[in-house]
């Protein structure tokens, strides 16, 4: 039987090259690993091992340190040159442990001392193959990142994001106003910039204004500018962003929080296509494309007289809704790899992969801060990293790595209407979500949840039985005899099953 430890990304068994001039020991090592699903090849000399490295690809190499023709250090150097991602494990006698430790400094993954313990061998090879698997996964993510996803800066391979990108690309060359909706941190500013960069206005300015600024006068001055003497301290002419970005694009972020009085002035500018500086009577013609964004429900804001209907209609010629990160979980690891690459460059780090436990945590966390929160989380890991693997040891206190099956913060529970539910109900919810994300792949779901595959299978079977019992009782109005008959049981048997399922005292 092939165990989970011997599975590879492609679904094929992990390939292990064993290099040892002691044929009996090499055969024993190979047989021990093959019993748990590894695909082993034996090379009975250092020279043969070297030729095998030249001619084929390997995931893990086990090599004896001392051999008659070519020693283990030579095999290690050859592997490092030919197969940069391969994991090399040294096998040595007790007296050569010091040399084996030196080999680790040269890039070996680990070492085993003779006589080799079967369980230790499997554990060491499993750990090495996991590192190889993570490196390969990360390389694949980087390959996807190197492909163009439609717009620079907008990363997402999920269907939801591909739909957004396709829609945005189709409107980029027009001058239509665009209203981008989405939760805080979903990347509305990146989409706005991408639309501008792919438009015929791309050689003109792209100006941004956050409309949620606390000072109304400051927003007005930023928008329209002022003439000298317009107010105390305003001795010089100042262009507003409408003048500055004339011919280009203005991005009005958090438009839903713009003060109500300013909304009327903005509408007048959009309708007349001219702007007047504060303190001036001379209108200035403008040619501007407006892209706006908000996390607010503007329909509700209109109903409560906080936002103007006429301005809303003017802004939303085309509407784009950005999905939250929890709606496109398949993009989480892709984004994480993108940010890891970015922050390696910024901070001079060399992180190359993300630990499995952190990956599972990221996939089950609800990300209330969306892509911005993920970006900050990865930056924190990169800054604190010291071994190239972003793990829990690199994390400061973070809700992402909280305890429980997928329950990393009160936000995660509240966001799914599970507050006040029993632990069993919460557990079932997260297990079902993990199964959805992995398309009912129990092996992957169990890894994501941090529980055994057998445990997951047992829980699923228990739920199926509970659902059968519950349906039967509901169909027959609680009549035990009729429900039991429909299940081909007698009443006593049904009572036992109900008690076993925790549905009766």
C-alpha positions as CSV (number, residue, x, y, z in Angstrom):
1,X,0.0,0.0,0.0
2,X,1.3,3.4,-1.0
3,X,1.2,5.7,2.1
4,X,0.7,9.5,2.0
5,X,4.3,10.0,2.9
6,X,5.4,8.4,-0.4
7,X,3.1,10.5,-2.7
8,X,4.4,13.2,-5.0
9,X,2.8,16.3,-6.5
10,X,2.2,14.5,-9.8
11,X,0.5,11.6,-8.1
12,X,3.5,9.3,-8.9
13,X,5.7,7.7,-6.2
14,X,8.7,9.7,-5.0
15,X,11.9,8.6,-6.8
16,X,14.8,7.6,-4.6
17,X,18.4,6.9,-5.8
18,X,20.4,4.7,-3.4
19,X,24.2,4.9,-3.9
20,X,26.2,2.4,-1.9
21,X,28.9,-0.1,-2.9
22,X,27.6,-2.5,-0.2
23,X,25.0,-4.3,-2.3
24,X,23.3,-6.0,0.7
25,X,22.8,-2.7,2.6
26,X,21.6,-0.9,-0.6
27,X,19.0,-3.7,-1.3
28,X,17.8,-3.6,2.4
29,X,17.4,0.2,2.2
30,X,15.5,0.0,-1.1
31,X,13.2,-2.8,0.2
32,X,12.4,-0.8,3.4
33,X,11.4,2.2,1.4
34,X,9.5,0.4,-1.4
35,X,7.2,-1.2,1.2
36,X,5.8,2.3,1.9
37,X,5.5,3.3,-1.7
38,X,8.8,4.9,-2.7
39,X,10.3,4.1,-6.2
40,X,13.8,3.1,-5.5
41,X,16.8,2.6,-7.8
42,X,20.1,1.0,-6.7
43,X,23.6,2.2,-7.8
44,X,26.3,-0.1,-6.4
45,X,29.2,2.3,-6.9
46,X,29.9,6.0,-6.8
47,X,30.6,6.2,-10.5
48,X,27.3,4.4,-11.3
49,X,25.5,6.8,-9.0
50,X,27.1,9.8,-10.8
51,X,25.9,8.4,-14.2
52,X,22.4,8.0,-12.8
53,X,22.4,11.7,-11.7
54,X,23.4,12.7,-15.2
55,X,20.8,10.6,-16.9
56,X,17.7,11.0,-14.8
57,X,15.7,13.2,-12.3
58,X,15.5,12.2,-8.6
59,X,13.6,13.5,-5.6
60,X,15.9,12.0,-2.9
61,X,19.4,10.6,-3.0
62,X,20.7,8.3,-0.3
63,X,24.5,7.9,-0.6
64,X,27.1,6.2,1.5
65,X,29.8,8.6,2.6
66,X,32.7,6.2,2.0
67,X,33.0,4.2,-1.2
68,X,35.9,2.8,-3.2
69,X,35.7,4.9,-6.3
70,X,33.7,8.1,-5.8
71,X,32.8,9.2,-2.2
72,X,29.5,10.6,-0.9
73,X,30.8,14.2,-0.9
74,X,31.5,13.9,-4.6
75,X,28.0,12.5,-5.2
76,X,26.6,15.5,-3.1
77,X,28.5,18.0,-5.2
78,X,27.4,16.4,-8.5
79,X,23.8,16.4,-7.3
80,X,23.9,20.0,-6.3
81,X,25.2,20.9,-9.8
82,X,22.8,18.8,-11.8
83,X,19.7,18.7,-9.7
84,X,19.5,21.8,-7.5
85,X,16.2,20.8,-5.8
86,X,17.1,17.2,-5.0
87,X,17.4,16.2,-1.3
88,X,20.6,14.3,-0.4
89,X,20.9,12.2,2.7
90,X,24.3,10.8,3.8
91,X,24.8,7.3,5.2
92,X,27.9,7.0,7.5
93,X,29.6,4.9,10.1
94,X,29.7,6.2,13.7
95,X,33.3,7.3,13.3
96,X,32.5,9.5,10.3
97,X,29.7,11.6,11.9
98,X,31.9,14.7,11.9
99,X,32.3,14.4,8.2
100,X,28.6,13.9,7.7
101,X,27.9,17.1,9.6
102,X,30.3,18.9,7.3
103,X,28.3,17.4,4.4
104,X,25.2,19.1,5.8
105,X,27.0,22.4,5.7
106,X,27.6,21.7,2.0
107,X,23.9,21.1,1.3
108,X,23.0,17.6,2.4
109,X,19.5,17.4,3.9
110,X,20.4,15.0,6.8
111,X,22.5,11.9,7.6
112,X,21.9,8.4,8.9
113,X,24.4,6.3,10.9
114,X,25.0,2.6,10.5
115,X,23.4,0.3,11.3
116,X,20.4,2.2,9.8
117,X,17.2,2.0,11.8
118,X,14.2,1.2,9.6
119,X,11.8,3.8,11.2
120,X,14.5,6.5,11.3
121,X,15.2,5.8,7.6
122,X,11.6,6.3,6.6
123,X,11.2,9.4,8.8
124,X,14.3,11.1,7.3
125,X,13.3,10.2,3.7
126,X,9.7,11.4,4.4
127,X,11.0,14.8,5.7
128,X,13.3,15.1,2.7
129,X,10.6,14.3,0.3
130,X,8.3,16.8,1.9
131,X,10.9,19.5,1.4
132,X,11.2,18.5,-2.2
133,X,7.5,18.5,-2.6
134,X,7.2,22.0,-1.2
135,X,10.0,23.3,-3.4
136,X,8.3,21.8,-6.5
137,X,5.0,23.4,-5.4
138,X,6.6,26.7,-5.0
139,X,8.3,26.5,-8.4
140,X,5.0,25.8,-10.0
141,X,3.4,28.8,-8.3
142,X,6.3,30.9,-9.5
143,X,5.8,29.6,-13.0
144,X,2.1,30.7,-12.8
145,X,3.1,34.1,-11.4
146,X,5.5,34.6,-14.3
147,X,2.6,34.2,-16.7
148,X,0.6,37.3,-17.4
149,X,-2.8,37.2,-15.8
150,X,-4.2,40.0,-18.0
151,X,-3.2,43.1,-15.9
152,X,0.1,43.9,-14.2
153,X,-0.2,43.8,-10.4
154,X,-3.5,41.9,-10.4
155,X,-2.7,38.3,-9.4
156,X,-5.4,35.7,-9.5
157,X,-6.0,32.4,-11.3
158,X,-9.4,31.6,-9.8
159,X,-12.4,31.8,-12.1
160,X,-13.8,34.7,-10.1
161,X,-10.7,36.8,-10.6
162,X,-10.3,35.7,-14.2
163,X,-13.9,37.0,-14.8
164,X,-13.0,40.3,-13.2
165,X,-9.8,40.7,-15.3
166,X,-11.6,39.8,-18.5
167,X,-14.4,42.4,-17.8
168,X,-11.8,45.0,-16.8
169,X,-9.8,44.4,-19.9
170,X,-12.9,44.8,-22.1
171,X,-13.6,48.2,-20.7
172,X,-10.0,49.5,-20.4
173,X,-9.9,51.2,-23.8
174,X,-13.2,53.1,-23.3
175,X,-13.7,56.3,-21.3
176,X,-16.6,54.9,-19.3
177,X,-16.7,55.6,-15.6
178,X,-16.0,52.5,-13.5
179,X,-17.3,51.8,-10.0
180,X,-15.3,49.1,-8.2
181,X,-17.1,47.4,-5.3
182,X,-15.5,45.1,-2.7
183,X,-14.4,44.7,0.9
184,X,-11.5,46.6,2.3
185,X,-8.2,45.1,1.2
186,X,-9.4,43.3,-1.9
187,X,-7.2,45.2,-4.3
188,X,-9.5,47.8,-5.7
189,X,-6.7,50.3,-6.2
190,X,-4.6,47.7,-8.2
191,X,-7.5,47.0,-10.6
192,X,-8.1,50.8,-11.1
193,X,-4.4,51.3,-11.9
194,X,-4.4,48.3,-14.2
195,X,-7.4,49.7,-16.1
196,X,-5.5,53.0,-16.6
197,X,-2.3,51.3,-17.7
198,X,-4.2,49.3,-20.3
199,X,-6.1,52.3,-21.6
200,X,-5.3,54.9,-24.2
201,X,-4.7,57.4,-21.3
202,X,-1.8,55.3,-20.0
203,X,0.8,58.0,-20.9
204,X,-1.1,60.6,-18.8
205,X,-1.2,60.9,-15.1
206,X,-3.1,58.5,-12.8
207,X,-4.1,60.4,-9.6
208,X,-5.6,59.0,-6.4
209,X,-7.7,60.6,-3.7
210,X,-9.0,58.9,-0.6
211,X,-12.4,60.4,-0.1
212,X,-12.7,59.2,3.5
213,X,-10.3,62.0,4.7
214,X,-11.6,63.6,7.9
215,X,-11.2,67.1,6.7
216,X,-13.9,68.2,4.1
217,X,-11.9,71.3,3.1
218,X,-8.8,69.3,2.5
219,X,-10.7,66.9,0.1
220,X,-12.1,69.9,-1.8
221,X,-8.7,71.5,-2.1
222,X,-7.2,68.2,-3.3
223,X,-9.9,67.9,-5.9
224,X,-10.1,71.4,-7.3
225,X,-7.0,73.3,-6.1
226,X,-7.0,77.0,-5.2
227,X,-5.9,80.4,-6.3
228,X,-3.6,82.6,-4.2
229,X,-5.4,84.1,-1.2
230,X,-8.3,81.7,-1.3
231,X,-7.8,81.1,2.4
232,X,-5.2,81.8,5.1
233,X,-2.0,80.1,4.3
234,X,-2.9,79.6,0.6
235,X,-0.5,82.2,-0.9
236,X,0.4,80.2,-4.0
237,X,-1.6,78.7,-6.8
238,X,-2.3,75.0,-6.3
239,X,-3.6,72.7,-9.0
240,X,-6.1,70.1,-7.9
241,X,-6.0,66.5,-9.1
242,X,-8.5,67.3,-11.9
243,X,-6.0,69.7,-13.4
244,X,-2.9,67.6,-12.6
245,X,-4.4,64.5,-14.2
246,X,-6.1,66.3,-17.1
247,X,-6.1,63.8,-20.0
248,X,-5.6,60.9,-17.6
249,X,-7.5,59.1,-14.9
250,X,-8.6,59.9,-11.4
251,X,-9.2,57.2,-8.9
252,X,-11.6,58.2,-6.1
253,X,-11.1,55.7,-3.4
254,X,-13.8,55.2,-0.7
255,X,-16.2,57.4,-2.7
256,X,-19.0,56.2,-0.4
257,X,-17.4,58.2,2.4
258,X,-17.2,61.5,0.6
259,X,-19.0,64.3,2.5
260,X,-22.5,64.9,1.1
261,X,-21.9,68.6,0.3
262,X,-18.9,67.7,-1.8
263,X,-20.8,65.1,-3.8
264,X,-22.9,67.9,-5.5
265,X,-19.7,69.8,-6.5
266,X,-18.2,66.6,-7.9
267,X,-21.3,65.8,-9.9
268,X,-21.2,69.3,-11.4
269,X,-17.6,68.9,-12.5
270,X,-18.5,65.5,-14.1
271,X,-21.5,66.9,-15.9
272,X,-19.9,70.2,-17.1
273,X,-16.4,68.7,-17.7
274,X,-14.8,71.8,-16.2
275,X,-13.4,72.6,-12.8
276,X,-13.0,75.9,-10.9
277,X,-10.3,76.4,-8.3
278,X,-11.3,77.6,-4.9
279,X,-11.1,81.4,-4.9
280,X,-11.4,81.7,-8.7
281,X,-14.2,82.4,-11.1
282,X,-12.5,81.0,-14.2
283,X,-13.6,77.5,-15.2
284,X,-10.9,75.1,-16.6
285,X,-11.9,72.5,-19.2
286,X,-10.9,69.0,-18.3
287,X,-10.8,65.6,-20.0
288,X,-10.8,63.0,-17.2
289,X,-11.8,59.4,-16.7
290,X,-13.2,58.7,-13.3
291,X,-12.7,55.3,-11.6
292,X,-14.2,55.1,-8.1
293,X,-14.3,52.5,-5.4
294,X,-16.0,51.8,-2.2
295,X,-16.5,49.0,0.4
296,X,-19.9,50.5,1.4
297,X,-23.4,49.4,0.2
298,X,-24.3,52.5,-1.8
299,X,-27.9,51.5,-2.3
300,X,-28.3,51.6,1.5
301,X,-26.4,54.9,1.7
302,X,-28.8,56.4,-0.9
303,X,-31.8,55.2,1.1
304,X,-30.5,56.9,4.2
305,X,-29.7,60.1,2.2
306,X,-25.9,59.7,2.7
307,X,-25.1,59.4,-0.9
308,X,-26.6,61.1,-4.0
309,X,-28.5,58.9,-6.5
310,X,-27.5,61.2,-9.4
311,X,-23.8,60.9,-8.6
312,X,-24.2,57.1,-8.2
313,X,-25.7,56.9,-11.6
314,X,-22.9,59.0,-13.1
315,X,-20.2,56.9,-11.5
316,X,-21.5,53.4,-12.2
317,X,-21.5,53.3,-16.0
318,X,-19.7,50.0,-15.5
319,X,-19.5,48.1,-12.2
320,X,-16.9,45.6,-11.1
321,X,-17.2,43.6,-7.9
322,X,-14.0,42.2,-6.5
323,X,-14.5,38.9,-4.6
324,X,-13.2,38.6,-1.0
325,X,-10.2,36.4,-0.5
326,X,-12.3,33.8,1.3
327,X,-14.4,33.6,-1.9
328,X,-11.3,32.7,-4.0
329,X,-9.2,30.6,-1.7
330,X,-7.5,28.9,-4.6
331,X,-5.6,32.2,-5.1
332,X,-4.2,32.3,-1.6
333,X,-1.0,30.3,-2.2
334,X,-0.4,32.0,-5.5
335,X,-0.7,35.4,-3.9
336,X,1.5,34.2,-1.0
337,X,4.2,33.1,-3.4
338,X,4.0,36.5,-5.2
339,X,4.4,38.4,-2.0
340,X,7.2,36.2,-0.8
341,X,9.1,37.0,-4.1
342,X,8.4,40.7,-3.7
343,X,9.5,40.9,-0.1
344,X,12.6,38.8,-0.7
345,X,13.7,41.6,-3.0
346,X,12.7,44.4,-0.7
347,X,14.3,43.0,2.5
348,X,17.2,41.1,1.0
349,X,15.9,37.7,2.1
350,X,16.0,34.3,0.5
351,X,12.8,32.5,1.5
352,X,12.0,29.9,-1.0
353,X,9.0,28.0,0.3
354,X,6.2,28.1,2.9
355,X,5.8,25.3,5.5
356,X,2.9,23.0,5.1
357,X,1.4,23.9,8.5
358,X,1.4,27.6,7.5
359,X,-0.1,26.8,4.1
360,X,-3.0,24.8,5.8
361,X,-3.6,27.7,8.2
362,X,-3.7,30.2,5.4
363,X,-6.2,28.1,3.4
364,X,-8.6,27.9,6.4
365,X,-8.3,31.4,7.8
366,X,-11.1,33.8,6.7
367,X,-8.9,36.8,5.9
368,X,-11.2,39.7,7.1
369,X,-8.5,42.1,5.8
370,X,-8.4,40.2,2.5
371,X,-5.3,40.5,0.2
372,X,-3.9,43.4,2.2
373,X,-3.9,41.3,5.4
374,X,-2.3,38.4,3.5
375,X,0.4,40.7,2.1
376,X,1.2,42.0,5.6
377,X,1.3,38.5,7.0
378,X,3.8,37.3,4.4
379,X,6.0,40.3,4.8
380,X,6.2,39.6,8.5
381,X,7.2,36.0,7.9
382,X,9.9,37.1,5.3
383,X,11.4,39.7,7.6
384,X,11.7,37.2,10.5
385,X,12.8,34.2,8.4
386,X,16.2,32.8,8.9
387,X,16.2,29.4,7.2
388,X,14.5,30.0,3.9
389,X,11.2,28.2,5.0
390,X,8.4,30.5,6.1
391,X,7.1,28.6,9.1
392,X,5.2,29.2,12.4
393,X,8.6,30.0,14.0
394,X,8.8,33.1,11.8
395,X,5.4,34.4,12.8
396,X,4.6,37.0,15.5
397,X,1.3,36.7,17.3
398,X,-1.1,36.2,14.4
399,X,-4.8,35.2,14.2
400,X,-3.8,33.3,11.0
401,X,-2.0,30.7,13.0
402,X,-4.6,30.3,15.8
403,X,-5.7,26.9,17.1
404,X,-8.6,24.7,16.2
405,X,-9.9,23.1,13.0
406,X,-10.0,26.1,10.7
407,X,-11.1,28.4,13.5
408,X,-8.5,31.1,13.6
409,X,-10.4,34.1,14.9
410,X,-13.8,35.2,16.1
411,X,-14.2,36.9,12.7
412,X,-14.0,33.5,10.9
413,X,-16.9,32.1,13.0
414,X,-19.1,35.2,13.0
415,X,-18.7,35.6,9.3
416,X,-20.2,32.1,8.7
417,X,-23.2,32.5,11.1
418,X,-21.7,29.8,13.5
419,X,-21.8,31.9,16.7
420,X,-23.7,30.0,19.4
421,X,-23.4,26.7,17.5
422,X,-22.1,23.5,19.2
423,X,-18.5,22.5,18.7
424,X,-19.6,19.5,16.6
425,X,-21.6,21.8,14.3
426,X,-18.6,24.2,13.9
427,X,-16.3,21.3,13.2
428,X,-18.6,19.9,10.6
429,X,-18.8,23.2,8.8
430,X,-15.1,23.6,8.5
431,X,-14.6,20.0,7.4
432,X,-17.2,20.4,4.7
433,X,-15.6,23.7,3.6
434,X,-12.2,21.9,3.3
435,X,-13.8,19.2,1.2
436,X,-15.3,21.8,-1.1
437,X,-11.9,23.5,-1.5
438,X,-10.2,20.2,-2.3
439,X,-13.1,18.9,-4.5
440,X,-13.7,16.1,-2.1
441,X,-10.1,14.9,-2.0
442,X,-10.0,13.5,1.5
443,X,-6.2,13.2,1.6
444,X,-5.8,16.9,0.8
445,X,-8.7,18.0,3.0
446,X,-7.2,16.1,6.0
447,X,-3.8,17.8,5.5
448,X,-5.5,21.2,5.3
449,X,-7.4,20.5,8.6
450,X,-4.5,18.9,10.3
451,X,-6.3,15.6,11.1
452,X,-5.8,12.0,10.0
453,X,-7.4,10.8,6.8
454,X,-9.0,7.9,8.7
455,X,-10.4,10.3,11.3
456,X,-11.9,12.4,8.5
457,X,-13.4,9.3,6.8
458,X,-15.0,8.2,10.1
459,X,-16.5,11.6,10.8
460,X,-18.0,11.6,7.3
461,X,-19.6,8.2,7.7
462,X,-21.0,9.2,11.1
463,X,-22.6,12.3,9.6
464,X,-24.1,10.2,6.8
465,X,-25.6,7.8,9.4
466,X,-27.0,10.7,11.4
467,X,-28.5,12.3,8.3
468,X,-30.2,9.0,7.4
469,X,-31.7,8.6,10.9
470,X,-32.8,12.3,11.0
471,X,-34.4,12.0,7.6
472,X,-36.3,8.8,8.5
473,X,-37.6,10.3,11.8
474,X,-38.7,13.5,10.0
475,X,-40.4,11.6,7.2
476,X,-42.5,9.6,9.7
477,X,-43.2,12.4,12.1
478,X,-41.1,10.9,14.9
479,X,-42.8,7.5,14.7
480,X,-40.0,5.2,15.8
481,X,-41.6,2.0,14.5
482,X,-42.3,3.4,11.0
483,X,-38.8,5.1,10.9
484,X,-37.2,1.9,11.9
485,X,-39.1,-0.1,9.3
486,X,-38.0,2.3,6.5
487,X,-34.4,1.8,7.6
488,X,-34.9,-2.0,7.8
489,X,-34.3,-2.0,11.5
490,X,-36.4,-2.9,14.6
491,X,-37.2,-0.2,17.1
492,X,-34.6,-1.3,19.6
493,X,-31.9,-1.3,16.9
494,X,-32.9,2.2,15.9
495,X,-32.8,3.4,19.5
496,X,-29.3,2.1,19.8
497,X,-28.2,3.8,16.6
498,X,-29.7,7.1,17.8
499,X,-27.9,6.9,21.1
500,X,-24.6,6.0,19.3
501,X,-25.1,9.0,17.1
502,X,-25.7,11.3,20.1
503,X,-29.2,11.9,19.0
504,X,-30.9,10.4,22.0
505,X,-30.2,10.0,25.8
